[in-house]
Amino acid sequence: MPELPEVETVRRGLAPHLDGARLVEVEQRRPDLRFPFPDDFAARLRGARIGVLTRRAKYLLAPLDTGETLVAHLGMTGRFTIEEGGGPDTPGLFHHAAGADPKHTHVVLTTDRGVCVSYNDARRFGYMTLIPTAQLGMSPYFKGLGPEPLDERFAPATLIHAFAGRRQSVKATLLDQRVVAGLGNIYVCEALHRARLHPERAAGEIGVAEIKRLVLAIRTVLSEAIAAGGSTLRDYRSADGALGYFQHAFKVYGREDDPCVSPRCSGVVQRIVQGGRSSFFCGRCQR
C-alpha cells in the first residue's frame, strides 16, 4: 500500500494540473470502489473549481468552491493518469502491480484546461468521497489522527507523551495513526534502524535521548523518500516520468540476510513478523 511519500509524490504530480482548475465533466463508471460513492457524486463535482490540492496522512484532499472537499485514498492499486497534449502521464505507477487496463478506470475528471485525469484501480481497495470542508476534522477519516510527521507539531514531546507507560512495541505504536499520521510499515522499519531501536522494544521503555534520535530519523527518512520521488516495493514513477529511486536505498527493508550497512556494524538484517507485517532490522545495532 502506498505510504506517505508515495501519496505526497502523487499530490505533487497532480497539483499543477488540478490546482485552481474547474471540473467541466466528471464520469463515474461504477457505483462503488472499496465503498459506495456518495449520492450524486459526479453531479456534485461537475462545475466545481478546485482549490489547492493537499494531503493528510495517506489521503489526497481537493477542496472545492462548493463547500465540499473531494477525499481520495489510493488503496493498493489506485493510480491517477494525466492526459494533456503529449499523451498520458501517471504519477504513482506501480510497474509490477496490476496493469492500468482501461476496464479498471472508474473515474474520469476533465478540467477547463483541457486536462483529463483518470483514476484506475484494479483491486478497488481505494475510495473517494465528498465531505463538507468545514467538517473535515470531525469526519471518521480524520478525527483522532495524530500530527503529520513532517509538521512542526511533531516533536520529541509528541512521542514522549505517546510512549509513556506503553507496553506495546515501538513499531506497533508508530503505526498507530492516532500517534503519528501517515507512517507505514516500510518507513517505520527504516526509521527504527536509523535510530538504532529494536522494533520489538516496548514503547514505554524508550528513553528521551532515543526518542529524539527517532524523531530525527523519521523526518530524515520521509524527507529523503519524498525528494527521491517516492518509493515502494515496486518501481515508482513520478509526474515527470522519472523513476523513483529511494527504494534502492533501503537500509533494512526487504534486505533479509544482507549485511547491515551501518558504519562499523557486522550484523545481518533479520526479518520477523509483527502484527501480520514483516519487520526488518539489525539485531546487532538496534537495541
C-alpha positions as CSV (number, residue, x, y, z in Angstrom):
1,M,0.0,0.0,0.0
2,P,1.4,3.5,-0.8
3,E,2.8,5.3,2.2
4,L,3.1,9.0,2.9
5,P,6.0,9.7,0.4
6,E,4.1,8.0,-2.4
7,V,0.9,9.9,-1.7
8,E,2.8,13.1,-1.4
9,T,4.5,12.4,-4.7
10,V,1.2,11.8,-6.4
11,R,-0.1,15.1,-4.9
12,R,2.8,17.0,-6.3
13,G,2.3,15.4,-9.7
14,L,-1.4,16.3,-9.8
15,A,-1.2,19.8,-8.3
16,P,0.0,21.6,-11.4
17,H,-2.9,20.2,-13.4
18,L,-5.7,20.5,-10.8
19,D,-5.0,23.4,-8.5
20,G,-7.4,26.2,-9.5
21,A,-9.0,24.1,-12.3
22,R,-12.7,23.8,-12.9
23,L,-14.2,20.4,-13.5
24,V,-16.2,20.7,-16.7
25,E,-17.0,17.0,-16.9
26,V,-17.0,14.1,-14.4
27,E,-17.5,10.5,-15.4
28,Q,-18.3,7.9,-12.8
29,R,-18.2,4.4,-14.3
30,R,-19.3,2.2,-11.4
31,P,-21.4,2.7,-8.2
32,D,-18.5,1.9,-5.8
33,L,-14.9,1.3,-5.2
34,R,-14.0,-0.1,-1.7
35,F,-17.0,1.8,-0.5
36,P,-20.0,3.2,-2.5
37,F,-19.6,6.6,-4.0
38,P,-21.7,9.3,-2.3
39,D,-25.0,10.1,-3.7
40,D,-24.9,12.3,-6.9
41,F,-21.1,12.1,-6.8
42,A,-20.5,13.2,-10.4
43,A,-23.1,15.9,-10.3
44,R,-21.7,17.4,-7.1
45,L,-18.2,17.6,-8.7
46,R,-19.3,18.8,-12.1
47,G,-18.8,22.6,-12.4
48,A,-16.8,22.8,-9.1
49,R,-13.5,24.7,-9.0
50,I,-10.6,23.0,-7.1
51,G,-8.6,25.0,-4.6
52,V,-5.1,23.9,-3.6
53,L,-4.6,20.1,-3.5
54,T,-3.4,18.9,-0.1
55,R,-2.6,15.7,1.7
56,R,-3.5,14.5,5.2
57,A,-1.8,11.2,6.3
58,K,-2.4,8.9,3.2
59,Y,-5.3,10.8,1.8
60,L,-5.4,13.3,-1.0
61,L,-7.8,16.3,-0.5
62,A,-9.1,18.6,-3.2
63,P,-11.1,21.5,-1.6
64,L,-13.9,22.7,-3.9
65,D,-15.6,26.1,-4.2
66,T,-18.9,24.3,-3.5
67,G,-18.0,24.0,0.2
68,E,-17.1,20.3,-0.1
69,T,-13.8,18.5,-0.3
70,L,-13.1,15.6,-2.5
71,V,-11.2,13.0,-0.5
72,A,-9.3,10.2,-2.2
73,H,-7.4,7.2,-0.9
74,L,-5.3,5.1,-3.3
75,G,-5.7,1.8,-1.6
76,M,-3.3,-0.8,-3.0
77,T,-3.5,-0.4,-6.8
78,G,-5.1,3.0,-7.3
79,R,-3.3,5.4,-9.6
80,F,-4.1,8.6,-11.5
81,T,-3.3,9.2,-15.1
82,I,-2.9,12.7,-16.5
83,E,-3.6,13.3,-20.2
84,E,-2.6,16.7,-21.6
85,G,-1.4,17.2,-25.1
86,G,1.6,14.9,-25.4
87,G,-0.2,11.8,-24.0
88,P,-0.8,10.1,-20.7
89,D,1.5,10.5,-17.6
90,T,1.0,8.6,-14.4
91,P,2.1,9.9,-11.0
92,G,2.4,6.8,-8.8
93,L,2.6,4.0,-11.3
94,F,3.4,0.6,-9.8
95,H,5.0,-1.2,-12.7
96,H,4.8,-4.7,-11.2
97,A,1.3,-4.3,-9.8
98,A,-1.9,-4.8,-11.8
99,G,-1.6,-3.0,-15.1
100,A,-3.6,0.1,-15.9
101,D,-6.2,-1.8,-18.0
102,P,-8.8,0.7,-19.2
103,K,-11.5,-1.6,-17.9
104,H,-10.3,-0.6,-14.4
105,T,-10.6,3.1,-15.0
106,H,-13.5,4.1,-12.7
107,V,-13.5,7.9,-12.5
108,V,-12.5,10.4,-15.2
109,L,-12.2,14.2,-14.5
110,T,-12.0,16.7,-17.3
111,T,-10.9,20.3,-16.5
112,D,-11.4,23.6,-18.2
113,R,-7.8,23.5,-19.1
114,G,-8.3,20.5,-21.4
115,V,-6.7,18.1,-18.9
116,C,-8.1,14.7,-18.3
117,V,-7.3,13.0,-15.0
118,S,-8.4,9.3,-14.8
119,Y,-8.5,7.1,-11.7
120,N,-7.6,3.5,-12.3
121,D,-7.9,0.8,-9.6
122,A,-7.7,-2.9,-10.5
123,R,-8.4,-4.2,-7.0
124,R,-10.7,-1.4,-6.0
125,F,-9.3,-1.0,-2.5
126,G,-9.1,2.8,-3.0
127,Y,-12.1,5.1,-2.4
128,M,-13.4,8.6,-3.0
129,T,-15.9,10.6,-1.0
130,L,-17.1,14.1,-0.6
131,I,-17.1,15.8,2.8
132,P,-18.2,19.3,3.8
133,T,-14.9,21.2,4.1
134,A,-15.9,22.7,7.5
135,Q,-16.5,19.2,8.9
136,L,-13.3,17.5,7.7
137,G,-11.7,17.4,11.1
138,M,-14.7,15.7,12.6
139,S,-15.2,13.1,9.9
140,P,-14.4,9.4,10.6
141,Y,-11.4,9.6,8.2
142,F,-9.6,12.4,10.0
143,K,-10.9,12.6,13.6
144,G,-8.3,11.5,16.0
145,L,-5.4,11.4,13.5
146,G,-2.1,12.3,15.1
147,P,0.3,15.1,13.8
148,E,1.9,14.9,10.4
149,P,5.5,13.6,10.9
150,L,7.0,16.4,8.8
151,D,4.9,19.1,10.6
152,E,6.4,21.3,13.3
153,R,3.9,19.9,15.8
154,F,5.7,16.6,15.5
155,A,8.4,16.9,18.1
156,P,10.1,14.7,20.7
157,A,7.4,15.8,23.2
158,T,4.8,14.2,21.0
159,L,6.4,10.7,21.3
160,I,7.4,11.2,24.9
161,H,3.7,11.6,25.7
162,A,2.5,8.9,23.4
163,F,5.1,6.3,24.5
164,A,4.6,6.9,28.3
165,G,3.7,3.7,30.0
166,R,3.1,1.7,26.8
167,R,3.9,-2.0,26.8
168,Q,3.1,-2.2,23.1
169,S,6.1,-2.4,20.8
170,V,7.6,0.7,19.5
171,K,6.9,-0.4,15.9
172,A,3.2,-1.0,16.6
173,T,2.9,2.3,18.4
174,L,4.4,4.2,15.5
175,L,2.0,2.5,13.1
176,D,-1.0,3.8,15.2
177,Q,-2.3,6.7,13.1
178,R,-3.5,8.3,16.3
179,V,0.1,8.7,17.4
180,V,1.6,9.8,14.0
181,A,-0.4,10.3,10.8
182,G,0.8,8.6,7.6
183,L,3.6,6.4,8.8
184,G,3.6,2.9,7.2
185,N,5.5,-0.3,7.6
186,I,8.4,0.5,5.2
187,Y,9.4,3.8,6.7
188,V,8.9,2.7,10.3
189,C,11.4,-0.1,9.7
190,E,13.8,2.3,8.1
191,A,13.4,5.0,10.8
192,L,13.9,2.5,13.6
193,H,17.1,1.2,12.0
194,R,18.5,4.8,11.7
195,A,17.5,5.5,15.3
196,R,19.2,2.1,16.4
197,L,16.0,0.9,18.1
198,H,14.8,-2.7,18.0
199,P,11.2,-2.9,16.7
200,E,10.1,-5.2,19.5
201,R,11.1,-2.9,22.3
202,A,8.2,-1.7,24.4
203,A,7.5,2.0,23.6
204,G,7.3,2.9,27.3
205,E,11.0,1.8,27.7
206,I,12.3,4.2,25.1
207,G,14.3,7.0,26.7
208,V,14.2,10.7,25.9
209,A,17.5,10.7,24.1
210,E,16.4,7.7,22.0
211,I,13.1,9.4,21.2
212,K,15.0,12.5,19.9
213,R,17.0,10.2,17.6
214,L,13.8,8.6,16.5
215,V,12.0,11.8,15.6
216,L,15.0,13.0,13.6
217,A,15.2,9.6,11.8
218,I,11.5,9.7,10.9
219,R,11.8,13.2,9.5
220,T,15.0,12.3,7.6
221,V,13.7,9.0,6.0
222,L,10.5,10.6,4.9
223,S,12.2,13.7,3.5
224,E,14.7,11.7,1.5
225,A,11.9,9.5,0.1
226,I,9.9,12.5,-1.0
227,A,12.9,14.1,-2.5
228,A,13.6,10.9,-4.4
229,G,10.1,10.9,-5.8
230,G,8.5,8.3,-3.6
231,S,9.4,4.7,-3.0
232,T,7.7,1.3,-2.7
233,L,8.5,-2.3,-3.2
234,R,7.9,-1.7,-6.9
235,D,9.4,0.8,-9.3
236,Y,7.7,4.2,-8.9
237,R,7.1,6.8,-11.5
238,S,6.7,10.5,-10.7
239,A,4.7,13.0,-12.7
240,D,7.6,13.9,-14.9
241,G,8.2,10.3,-15.9
242,A,11.3,9.7,-13.8
243,L,11.5,6.5,-11.8
244,G,11.7,7.0,-8.0
245,Y,14.9,5.6,-6.7
246,F,14.7,5.7,-2.9
247,Q,13.6,2.0,-2.9
248,H,17.1,1.2,-3.9
249,A,18.5,3.0,-0.8
250,F,16.6,1.0,1.8
251,K,18.9,0.1,4.6
252,V,16.9,-2.8,6.1
253,Y,13.5,-3.2,4.4
254,G,13.4,-6.2,2.1
255,R,17.1,-7.0,2.8
256,E,16.8,-10.1,5.0
257,D,20.2,-11.9,5.4
258,D,22.1,-9.0,3.8
259,P,24.9,-7.4,5.8
260,C,23.9,-4.3,7.8
261,V,25.0,-1.1,6.1
262,S,25.5,0.9,9.3
263,P,29.1,2.0,9.8
264,R,31.2,-0.4,11.9
265,C,28.4,-2.9,12.2
266,S,29.0,-6.5,11.4
267,G,25.4,-7.5,11.9
268,V,23.0,-9.1,9.4
269,V,19.5,-7.9,8.6
270,Q,16.8,-10.1,10.1
271,R,13.1,-10.5,9.4
272,I,10.3,-11.1,11.9
273,V,6.6,-10.8,11.7
274,Q,4.8,-8.3,14.0
275,G,1.0,-7.9,13.8
276,G,1.0,-9.7,10.5
277,R,3.6,-7.4,8.9
278,S,7.3,-8.0,8.2
279,S,9.8,-6.2,10.3
280,F,13.3,-5.9,9.1
281,F,16.1,-4.9,11.5
282,C,19.7,-5.5,12.5
283,G,19.8,-7.3,15.8
284,R,23.4,-6.0,16.5
285,C,23.0,-2.3,16.2
286,Q,19.3,-2.0,17.0
287,R,18.7,-2.4,20.7
